[in-house]
Amino acid sequence: MNLLIRFAENTAEISAGASALILLLFSAGKLTRKVYAAQWRSWVWLALAVRLLIPIHFELPQTAVALPAPSPEQGVTVVVPGTRGTGSFSIPDTVSGQERNAYEKKAELIREDAEKRTVPLNTLLAVTWAAGAAGCLLWTLGSSLLFRRRLLRWSSEETDDGVLRLFREERAAAGGGGRVRLMRGKKDAGPMLIGLLCPVLLLPPGLFEDGELRVIFRHELTHFRRRDLWYRLLLAAACAVHWFNPLVWLMARAANRDLELSCDEAALKNADPAFRAEYGRAILSVAQKATQRRAPLSTGFGGGKKELKRRLETILNTKKRRRGAAALCVALVLTISCGAFVTYGGTSPDGRKNREKQDVLAQRLLSVRTESIGDNSAVGRVLGALSLPDGMVQGGMALQTNSEPYSLTVRYTAQSDELLTQTDLSWAYRNATLILSLIQNADRVVFYVDAPDCAMTFVYTREQSMKQEQTDVRTLSQGASEMEKFLADLNSRTAEDYQMTHSTEAKEREDLLTVGQAETAVEQHAPIILPEKLVSRGRLVFAGADCYGFTSVLEGKSPQPEQWYAISRDGSAFFVISGSCPVVRNLESAETAVKSGGSEASLTALREQITQAQETLKQAQVELENRRKSGAADYSEQQQKVREAEEALAKAKEEFQNRHTALPPYEHRTDDAVESAVYEALGQFYSEPYTDGNVVINAPVIYGSFEEDGALRVFATVDEAEYELDGEVLNSVGGSRIPMELRFSKDGNPWKLIGRTTAKDGSYFGDSIQDFCAPHGDVAKKMLADYGKSGNFLSGMKKNIQEYVSQTGIGAKSFHSGGKDYLIV
């Protein structure tokens, strides 16, 4: 079936590409008829017919046209009688009450689904195409054979000696045709050549002049010599394979007309004007005497009015036409590349290969399906058939089959921390779901993954998979079509899709953990030894999954995280991350500290919710606008989505405003004249926060001040940061560290800023510092040496924050900066 689907898709792509070429040839028809001989067009049509019959699609990395294709989820559901009760679903003995009723309803739905079979739409389209192609081809062959049989039934061998003599002469002049039989029909049909293997030249009843007979014999024997009946068979086959494309049928009609014209050209090659005139008169005479009854696999001597007119023009035109070798080569190149700029469903070559690999994977998975988890070799084959992220290696496995729930434990090793922490967790959900589908009595799957500085424990149960898939996953590995659709669906998801934490269903799910439940689960996974304790870091996205983050800190000390813990909201994945792991920076930027106990989302999380709500609203508005532009009468569903998105955005903004605390500006107090001048200058260009209500705190490190020519030059590296108050934590939401020179003039008292020069970015950084510090090279050297160190800057910022909290009384007890938390004493 997969091969048939690929053939159908290739045919659609080739047909679309050929359509463009056919339209091009039609539009250039008049020009080519004037310039090139009819034989040129016959060769082009022949090449195009052959290309249409080759189901190989030459693909380019980038394609111009994407044909719409059904998604893997689209299908047609059919009812299969006599299968009720074949669905299987076990209800755990530990389940009771309302939960057991829910399980029983689910089991009933599974039994009902067992009566149905969903045929994927692409499979249905492929079968329809194949049936249509077979029907067209059978009709062509059958109608031609029936036509030949009816004609020959009322025909007999030619007996007139004069006619036979002329036939032998023309046959000898043609240099072939020894196998062609000459017969006389009893019906007014012909003259024509019929029969691929046993050719017959059929003459209609009645008397013909010798000149007419000579023209008929030369014309039909030319058809035989050029094998034009086989040419017509190729055209008929192309029409059958591309029966859905009207342009291919029009191409076949044009090719048959050009075939007759090229046959006339070949029969009249080197003919004198007298024979040309006789040839034309014979065509007109025969057209009057005989009825042209066409069959796909036969030649016709006459034709319609337009066709006869064009043939007469060709006969009487003695002007030599070009053979068009160069143009033919161009046409052949276009024909060979036919469809290369078209893809079915927008699938790139890499996407096509991936899909083919997916089909192969589906077959391989079905071949390793097993009934019992107790079969070690069978379970090993299932694990061997699963795909893993590059750089992850499977280790040992263990089976628990003594009592239910039967479980499988597998160990993996990740080559790097980033591989484990940054690779989307969907691979674990997908593989666990497939294991529960392929091993019929497996109830629980456990993955242990080790990396240099992190580790993960992943647990997935049959009940979890049932809630996610809304069916017993064992029924999805009973056939090729079910497995292909199931696998395509699994591979299209992200970790967030498996958790459904942002979907409508998530609001109704009671199995998603609260912060308190997550903290309890973390303590059960990794018991915290006193005097350590857990500090909630709030919600964060980790390995593509919605998680809660925690750090362990020492009692009574500033929370400097040495160990991170993350647990997914559905409780399936638990991570342990060392403080040296580079991904910790991502964790900290994704979510910062929340109020003590972590019961509320942080301001960073609320800000992300606003961003997500804005994106959702934008997408809903685009869908509504597209629906309106399409001319649809009903777009109430899109309007409802816009209203819901607007409400969600307003709610997120309101929650942020309710949580957000407006902070007073920062004022530095000092008795040092130079330091005071520096802080006053910084207040002019580093005091306005990006978010209203936040505060900007400056902490400059001054490396030297020099009075020169009545002015003051100060060299400093300014560390400035914007803070928001999140509970009892001042959380840094942005900032910069910039080396600079400040220039002051003494206009009375104090010093007045007259200019500044800041360090340039990139490769100019060091040179620009040395330039604006000149001639004080020792200052530039010290400024460059300290820039990558945090000690002086951190102590200065900590001192200024403590001063700010003391002056304003905002109640902050710690501040978060540089990936760490610091106490404010």
Secondary structure, 3 states (H helix, E strand, C coil): CHHHHHHHHHHHHHHHHHHHHHHHHHHCHHHHHHHECHHHHHHHHHHHHHHHCCCCCCCCCCCCEEECCCCCCCEEEEECCCCCCCCCCCCCCCCCHHHHHHHHHHHHHHHHHCCEEEEEHHHHHHHHHHHHHHHHHHHHHHHHHHHHHHHHHCEEECCCHHHHHHHHHHHHHHCCCCCCEEEEECCCECCEEECCCCCEEEECCCCCCHHHHHHHHHHHHHHHHCCHHHHHHHHHHHHHHCCCCHHHHHHHHHHHHHHHHHHHHHHCCCCCHHHHHHHHHHHHHHHHHCECCCCCCEEECCCCHHHHHHHHHHHHCCCCCECCHHHHHHHHHHHHCCCCCEEECCCCHHHHHHHHHHHHHHHHHHHCCECCCCCHHHHHHHHHHCCCCCCEEEEEEEEECCCCCCEEEEEEEECCHHHHHHCCCHHHHHHHHHHHHHECCCCEEEEEEECCCEEEEEEEEHHHHHHHHCCCHHHHHCCHHHHHHHHHHHHCCCHHHHHCCCCHHHHHCCCCCCHHHHHHHHHHHCCCCCCEEEEEEEEEEECCEEEEEEEEEECCCCCCCCEEEEEECCCCEEEEEECCCCCHHHHHHHCCCCCCCCCCCCHHHHHHHHHHHHHHHHHHHHHHHHHHHCCCCCCHHHHHHHHHHHHHHHHHHHHHHHHCECCCCCCCCCCCHHHHHHHHHHHHHCCCCCCCCCEEEEEEEEEEEEEECCEEEEEEEEEEEEEEEECCEEEEEEEEEEEEEEEEEECCCCEEEEEEEECCCHHHHHHHHHHHHCCCHHHHHHHHHHHCCCHHHHHHHHHHHHHHHHHHCCCCCEEEECCEEEECC
